[in-house]
Amino acid sequence: MTHASFDPDCRACPRLARFLDDVRSKHPGYHARPVPAFGDVAPRLLIVGLAPGMHGANRSGRPFTGDHAGVLLYATLHQFGYASAPESVAADDGLVLTGCRITNAVKCLPPANKPEPGEIRECNRYLAAELAALPAQATILALGRIAHEAVLRALGHKLGDAPFAHASDHRLPDGRRLVSSYHCSRYNTQTRRLTPEMFEAVFKLIQET
């Protein structure tokens, strides 16, 4: 696999590039480009989500910022000392992450929030570069199965080496630690598949072991 630095002008996935062109024409004030990672450059914790949301990261240009999925994430990051504020509302709101960095498995907004398998694979080289740059003792927190499996692929592991489950905690063959959670999406939080208490327990797991 070729590790590639983040490309803010990437158009490697034709479907996603066309979709972003259309979004940009309808919402000229939106970021509507690949969304870069946000946070500490040498984090103890790297959080990997799925992809930018239409009116969240795709609008603001910052992961999980301005959408429902970011409400629980940033509140929890603040609670556990990673974020300077409990809300992330805009890329220029002054919020600072300490010891934590947030990225996505797919950097561009996909139609219906559903990237295709080939798009996930294409973007995996960027995730691989981010993982390669992590400090040796950093923990990776994957939000959802797609992010979990993208991390494994980026590290060159078989998916069966570390099955996805909420609050799973895997020590991978290369010594990396991969913790996973249900995604903090609107659907999961409103259906109570993921509660604030469940999400907090994942962060306690990360900090206590």
C-alpha positions in Angstrom: 0.0 0.0 0.0 1.2 3.5 -0.8 0.8 5.9 2.1 -0.3 9.3 0.9 -0.5 12.6 2.7 -3.9 14.3 2.9 -4.8 15.9 -0.4 -7.4 18.8 -0.1 -8.0 18.6 -3.8 -8.3 14.8 -4.2 -10.7 13.7 -6.9 -9.7 10.0 -7.0 -13.3 8.8 -6.6 -15.4 10.0 -9.6 -18.8 9.6 -7.9 -17.7 11.5 -4.8 -16.0 14.3 -6.9 -19.2 14.8 -8.9 -21.4 14.8 -5.9 -19.2 17.4 -4.2 -19.3 19.5 -7.3 -23.1 19.4 -7.2 -23.2 20.2 -3.4 -20.8 23.1 -3.9 -23.1 24.6 -6.6 -26.1 24.3 -4.3 -24.3 25.4 -1.1 -21.5 27.8 -2.2 -20.7 28.6 1.4 -20.0 25.1 2.3 -16.5 23.5 2.6 -17.6 20.8 0.1 -14.1 19.3 -0.3 -12.1 16.6 1.4 -12.1 17.2 5.1 -8.7 17.2 6.9 -8.1 15.7 10.3 -8.4 18.0 13.3 -6.6 18.1 16.6 -3.2 17.4 18.3 -0.5 16.6 15.8 1.0 13.9 18.2 -2.1 12.6 19.9 -2.5 9.9 22.5 -5.9 9.1 21.0 -6.9 9.1 17.3 -10.6 8.9 16.7 -11.7 7.5 13.3 -15.2 8.2 12.1 -16.9 7.2 8.9 -17.2 10.2 6.6 -18.2 13.9 6.7 -21.9 14.7 7.2 -23.7 16.9 4.6 -24.4 19.8 7.0 -21.7 19.0 9.5 -18.1 18.5 8.5 -18.9 19.0 4.8 -20.2 22.4 5.7 -17.7 23.5 8.3 -14.6 21.7 7.1 -13.9 20.2 10.5 -14.7 16.6 11.5 -18.0 16.1 13.5 -18.5 19.9 13.6 -22.0 21.4 13.2 -23.9 18.1 13.0 -25.7 15.8 15.4 -23.0 13.2 15.6 -20.6 15.8 17.0 -22.9 16.7 19.9 -22.1 13.6 22.0 -18.5 13.2 20.7 -17.3 16.7 21.7 -19.3 16.7 25.0 -17.5 13.5 25.9 -14.1 14.7 24.7 -14.6 17.8 27.0 -15.7 15.6 29.9 -12.5 13.5 29.6 -10.1 16.4 29.2 -9.4 16.2 25.5 -11.4 19.2 24.3 -11.3 22.8 25.5 -15.1 23.2 25.1 -18.1 20.9 25.1 -19.4 22.0 21.7 -17.8 22.3 18.2 -19.9 24.6 16.1 -17.5 26.1 13.5 -13.9 25.6 12.3 -13.0 29.0 13.7 -14.7 28.7 17.1 -11.4 28.5 19.0 -11.9 24.9 20.2 -8.7 23.1 20.9 -8.1 19.3 21.2 -5.3 18.2 23.5 -3.9 14.7 23.2 -6.6 13.8 20.7 -7.0 14.0 16.9 -10.2 13.2 14.9 -10.3 12.0 11.3 -12.6 9.9 9.0 -12.1 6.7 7.1 -13.5 8.5 4.0 -12.5 12.2 3.7 -15.3 13.3 1.3 -19.1 13.5 1.8 -20.8 10.4 0.2 -24.3 10.5 -1.2 -26.8 9.3 1.5 -23.9 9.0 3.9 -22.9 5.7 2.3 -19.5 5.4 0.7 -19.1 2.5 -1.7 -16.5 -0.2 -0.9 -14.1 1.0 -3.6 -14.2 4.5 -2.2 -13.4 3.3 1.3 -10.4 1.3 -0.2 -9.3 4.3 -2.3 -9.2 6.6 0.7 -7.5 4.0 2.9 -4.1 5.2 1.9 -4.7 8.5 3.6 -5.8 6.8 6.8 -2.7 4.6 6.6 -0.5 7.7 6.5 -2.3 9.1 9.5 -1.8 5.9 11.4 1.8 5.6 10.5 2.4 9.1 11.9 0.9 8.2 15.3 3.1 8.1 18.4 3.9 4.5 19.3 1.7 4.3 22.4 -1.4 6.0 20.9 -4.8 4.4 21.0 -7.1 4.3 18.0 -10.9 4.7 18.7 -13.0 3.5 15.7 -16.6 4.8 15.6 -18.6 2.1 13.8 -17.8 -1.1 11.9 -16.7 0.6 8.7 -14.2 2.8 10.5 -13.0 -0.3 12.5 -12.4 -2.3 9.4 -10.8 0.6 7.6 -8.3 0.9 10.4 -7.5 -2.8 10.2 -7.0 -2.6 6.4 -4.8 0.5 6.8 -2.6 -1.4 9.2 -2.4 -4.4 7.0 -4.4 -6.7 9.2 -7.1 -9.2 8.3 -10.6 -8.2 9.4 -10.9 -11.5 11.4 -7.9 -10.6 13.5 -10.0 -8.1 15.5 -13.8 -8.5 15.2 -15.9 -5.3 15.6 -18.0 -5.0 18.7 -19.1 -2.1 20.9 -16.4 -1.5 23.6 -14.1 -4.0 22.0 -10.4 -3.6 23.0 -7.9 -5.3 20.7 -4.1 -5.4 21.0 -3.1 -5.9 17.4 -0.1 -7.9 16.3 2.0 -4.8 15.6 1.4 -3.6 19.2 -1.3 -1.0 18.3 -4.4 -0.7 20.4 -7.8 -0.6 18.7 -10.8 0.3 20.7 -14.2 0.5 19.0 -17.6 1.9 19.7 -21.0 2.2 18.0 -21.0 5.4 15.9 -22.4 8.5 17.7 -24.8 9.1 14.8 -28.3 10.6 15.2 -29.9 7.2 14.5 -27.8 5.4 17.2 -28.2 8.0 19.9 -32.0 8.6 19.3 -32.7 4.9 19.3 -30.6 4.5 22.4 -28.4 1.9 20.7 -25.6 4.2 22.0 -26.3 6.1 25.2 -24.1 8.8 26.8 -23.3 6.3 29.5 -22.2 3.7 27.0 -20.0 6.2 25.2 -18.5 7.4 28.5 -17.6 3.8 29.4 -15.6 3.5 26.2 -13.5 6.5 27.2 -13.1 5.1 30.7 -11.8 1.9 29.2 -9.3 3.9 27.1 -8.0 5.9 30.0 -8.0 3.3 32.7 -6.2 0.5 30.9 
